[in-house]
């Protein structure tokens, strides 16, 4: 990457035209287009769950463990069947997706912002680097699942301690990624030129360092999102997530494990949806890496 400093502003010479049309290259990838379409449809379904859900997701009935409509001739009311309490699986799936996506997006956003800020701060102010990296080492020594167990023990079962565990586990990973990218940017000539022109540190940090690192950080966070969804689902599967009867995909899968032999749809349907969400997020992240990382351009 090359840049020219003029009147206190940095302009990129070789990559500005290419970066301006990154979204066109992204949409030309059929796999990425399919992944982002699926992901957006799932997000819209979760947002409009109160309008799309055919039944109250918490209302029980006597028609328990009905198979999906396509597998049972007499079941035309419940498209995806019912769970052991007679609740409509489709309605609970819509509400459960909303909570699962909220946990994943909030965790990756908050953890990503805090971790990126710390990492770039360590790259910009070298005197802070040892302290920030030692803090990252301490946080890295706490696995997300064990941290979730500790927070649930201290705060009680619910989505909040799980979200806190995911945020804390995201901060050190993102800090290390941002620091590595930031160190490479700090070695560029336009940083030295900016300092020689008397540009103040806050402006140099925000307009030179952050803007040149943001695309690489977004790539990492898009890939991290899928991991957070899996960790959140795993913690909920262990009974550490949202409290029943709140719908959450990992907990829905856990509730169906005892009935897997004669009613597999109760566990399989939310598990398949988790798989679809994670795969779509990974494909989007891989494609973003291909179109935004200048080292992969041909």
N, C-alpha and C positions, 0 to 999 in steps of 0.2 A: 504494500500500500504506500502511495506517495501523497504528500499534501503540500500545499503552498500556504504560507501565512501572509496575510495582507490586511492591514488595518485592524489587527487583533482578531482576525477570523481565519479559520482553517478551512480550505477547500480541497477536496480530493480530486486528483487529476485523472487517474487511470481507471477508477472504479465507479465514479459517480454515474456515468451513463448505464453501466451494467447493473448497479444496485437499484437504480430508479425503476427498472423493469423486472425486478426479482419475482414479483407476484405473477407476471406473465409466464415465466419459466416454471413457477410452481404449479399453475393451473394447466400447463401443457402435459404434466405428468398424470397419466390416467389413474394410477394407484393413489396419488395424493388427492386428486379430485374426488375419487370415490370415498377416501377416508374422511376428508373434511366435510363432504356431504352427509355421510353417516353420522359423524360427530355432531354436526349442527342440528340434524334432525333429532338426535337423542337429547341434545340440550333444549331444543324447543319443546319436545314432548315433556321434559321435566319441568320447564318453566310453566307450561300451560296444563300441568297435571290436574288441577281442579276442574278444568273444562273438559279434559279428555277422559278422565277416569269414569267408567260406567257406574261404579258403585263406591260407597264409602269404604276406604281401605281398612277401616278399623271395625266395620260392622260384621259380626259373626252370623252364621246361618247353620241350619241343620245339614246342609248339603256339603259335607266335608270330603276333602281329597278327591274331588271330581277331576277326571282327566281332561286335557284340553279338548276343545270342541271338535277338532279334526280326528281325535282318537276315540270319541264316544258319541254314539248316535243320539242318545237322549239328552245330551248337554248342548243346548243352543244358546244358553244365557251367559255362560262364563267362557270367554274365548280361550283363555289360558288355564282354565280349571280353578280349583279352590285349594286352600291349604288345610292343615289339620283342624283349624278353628272355623272352617267354612267361609273364610274371607276370600274375596276375589283377587287372584294373583296378578291380573293385569293392572288393577287399580293400585295394588301395593307396589308393583314394579315401577309404575310411574312416579309415585311418591318416594320410593326407595332410591331411584336414580337421582332424584333431586338432591337428597341428602348426601349421597355418595359423591356426586359431582361438586357439591358445595364444599365438602371436606377436602377433596383433592385440589380444587381451584384456590380455595382460601389458603391452604397450606403451602402450595407452590408459589402463590403470589407474595404472601407475607414473608415466608422463609427465603424466597428468592431475592426480594428487595433488601432485607436485612443482610443476608449473606453476601450479595453483590456489593453492597455499600462497604461492608467490612473488608472484603477482598480488595476492592479498588483503593480503599483508604490505605491498606497495607502496601499496595504497589506504589502509591503516590508519596506517602510519607514513610520512608524506609525505617525511621526510628520506631514506628508503631508496628512494623512487620513482625518482630519476634513475639510481642505480646498477643497480637491478633491470631497468629498461627498457633501459639500454645493454647489459646482458648479454643481454637478449632480442633486441636488434637484432643482436648478434654471432651468436647462434644462428640467427636468421632468415636470415642471409646464407649459411648452409650448407644447400643443398638436400638432402633426404633421400637421394636417389640418389647424389649426389656424396659425401655423408658415409658412405653404405654402402660405396661403392668404397674410400674411405680406410680405413675400419675393417677391411674384408676384407683389404686389402693389409697392414695392421698385425697383424691377429689370425689371418688365415687364413679360408678358406671355412667357413661354418657358420651356424646359426640365431642364435647369440649376437650376432655383430656386426650382423646385420640388426636384431635387437631393440633393441640399443643405439642404432642410427641412428634408429629410429622413436621411441624414447623421447626422444632429444635434440631431434628435430624437433617433437615434440608439446609440449614444455615451453614454448617462447616463445609459441606460438599460444594455449595455454591460459592462460598468464600474462597476456596482453593482454586476453583475454576476461574473466577473473576480475577484473582491475584495473578494467576499464570498469564492470562490474557493481558492484564494491565501492565505487567512487567515488560511484555513485548512492545506494547504501545509506548511506554515510557522511554524506551530505547530509540524511538524514531526521531528523526531530525526536526520535525515540526514542533515537538515538545521543547527541544532545546531552543529553537527559534522563538517560540512563544515566550519562554523565560527571558531570552535576551531582549525582547521587545517590551518587557516590563509588565506582561499580563499577570494579573493577580492570581493567587492559588485557587480561590473558589471558581473563577471563570475558567482557568486552565483545567481544573478537575471536571467541571460539569460539561463544558463545551468541547474539550479536546479528548479527555480520557473516557468519560462515560459514553459519549455518542459513538466513539469508535469501538467500544466493547459491547454495546447493547445487543447487537445481532447475535454474537457468539453466546452471550448469556441466555438469550431467548431460546436458542437451539438446545442448550443444556436443560433449561426448565421444561421445554416441551417434551423431552425424553424423560425427565424426572417425574412428570405428571403421571405417566403410566405406572411407574414404580410406587408412587404414593397411593394410587388407587388400589393396587394389589396389597400393600401393607395395611391400609385401612380396612379392606375386606378381610384380610387375615385376622386382624385384631377383633373385628366384629364376629368372625366365625368362631373365635375362641370365647365369645361371650363378653368382650370388653368394650363393645361399641355402644350404640344407642340402646336405651332401655326399651324393652317391649312395652306396649305393642307398636312402638315407632318403627316404620318400615325403613330398612336399609339393606342393600343388596347382599352384603356379607352375612348379615344376620338371617336373611331369608334363606340363603343357601344352608346355613347351619341348622335352621329349623326343619329342613327337609331331609337331613342326613339319616334320621332315625326311621324314615319311611321310604328309603331309597329303593328297596327291593320291589315294593308293590305300588309306589307312587313316585317314580323318579323325577317327574316333571317339577315337583316342588323345589328340588335342589338344583336341577339342571338348568331351568330357565333363567334364574338370576345369575348363575355361574356363567352361562353363555353370554349374557349381556355384559358382565364384567370383562370377559375375554374380548368382546367386540370393542368396548370402550378403550381398553389398553392397546389393542392392536391398531385401532384408528389413531390414537395419540402417538404411538411409536412410528407409524408410517408418516404422519405429519412432521414429526421431529426429524426423521431421516431425510425427508425431502427438503425441509428448511435448511438442514446442514448442507445439502448438495447445492442449493441455489444461493446461499448466503456466505458460505465459507470460501474465501478467495483462493485457498490452496487447492480446492477441488475443481476449480474452473479450468477448462481446457481451451 
